[in-house]
């Protein structure tokens, strides 16, 4: 579970980042290298942001598809209305012709 709804990390990623942060702090206090831990944290961050970008793109595609369906549905309803109107006009013309 992310810390906030805007947080791109899963609960596992959040826990890993916190653990890595603690390890980095300990290693810095001892004067040791933290490059490998920082690289791991960067990899986790890149993975989370890439996943969120894919989700956003999928949401955009779904939104566009829904909008396209609405337009198509409106066009179909308008065509059905027009066919019904033309059928009424033909019926009225046939009635006038029979008289």
C-alpha positions in Angstrom: 0.0 0.0 0.0 1.5 3.3 -1.0 2.0 6.0 1.6 -0.3 8.4 -0.3 -2.6 7.9 -3.3 -0.1 9.8 -5.4 2.8 7.6 -4.4 3.9 5.4 -7.3 5.5 2.7 -5.1 3.9 -0.5 -3.9 4.2 -1.5 -0.2 7.1 -3.8 -1.0 8.9 -1.1 -2.9 8.3 1.4 -0.1 9.7 -1.0 2.4 12.8 -1.8 0.3 13.5 1.9 -0.3 13.2 2.6 3.5 15.5 -0.3 4.3 18.0 0.8 1.6 17.9 4.3 3.0 18.7 3.1 6.5 21.6 1.0 5.1 22.9 4.0 3.2 22.8 6.1 6.3 24.7 3.5 8.3 27.3 3.0 5.6 27.8 6.8 5.2 28.2 7.1 9.0 31.0 4.5 8.8 32.6 6.2 5.7 31.9 3.3 3.3 30.7 3.4 -0.3 27.0 3.6 -1.0 27.0 3.5 -4.8 25.6 0.0 -5.1 22.7 0.7 -2.6 22.0 4.0 -4.4 21.9 2.2 -7.7 19.4 -0.3 -6.3 17.2 2.5 -5.0 17.4 4.2 -8.4 16.4 1.0 -10.1 13.4 0.6 -7.9 12.3 4.2 -8.5 12.7 3.8 -12.3 10.6 0.6 -12.2 7.8 2.2 -10.2 7.7 5.3 -12.4 7.8 3.2 -15.6 4.8 1.2 -14.3 2.9 4.3 -13.4 3.6 5.8 -16.9 2.2 2.6 -18.5 -0.9 2.8 -16.3 -1.4 6.4 -17.3 -1.0 5.5 -21.0 -3.5 2.6 -20.6 -6.0 5.0 -18.8 -5.6 7.5 -21.7 -6.2 4.7 -24.3 -9.3 3.6 -22.4 -10.6 7.1 -22.2 -10.1 7.7 -25.9 -11.9 4.4 -26.7 -14.8 5.3 -24.5 -15.1 8.7 -26.2 -14.9 7.0 -29.6 -17.7 4.6 -28.6 -19.8 7.6 -27.5 -19.4 9.3 -30.8 -20.2 6.0 -32.7 -23.3 5.4 -30.5 -24.5 9.0 -31.2 -24.0 8.5 -34.9 -25.8 5.2 -34.9 -28.8 6.7 -33.0 -28.9 9.7 -35.4 -28.9 7.3 -38.4 -31.7 5.2 -36.9 -33.7 8.4 -36.2 -33.2 9.5 -39.8 -34.3 6.0 -41.2 -37.4 6.2 -39.0 -38.2 9.7 -40.3 -37.7 8.6 -43.9 -40.0 5.6 -43.3 -42.7 7.9 -41.9 -42.4 10.2 -44.9 -42.8 7.2 -47.2 -45.9 6.0 -45.3 -47.4 9.5 -45.5 -46.6 9.7 -49.3 -48.2 6.3 -49.8 -51.3 7.3 -47.9 -51.7 10.4 -50.1 -51.1 8.4 -53.2 -53.9 5.9 -52.3 -56.5 8.6 -51.8 
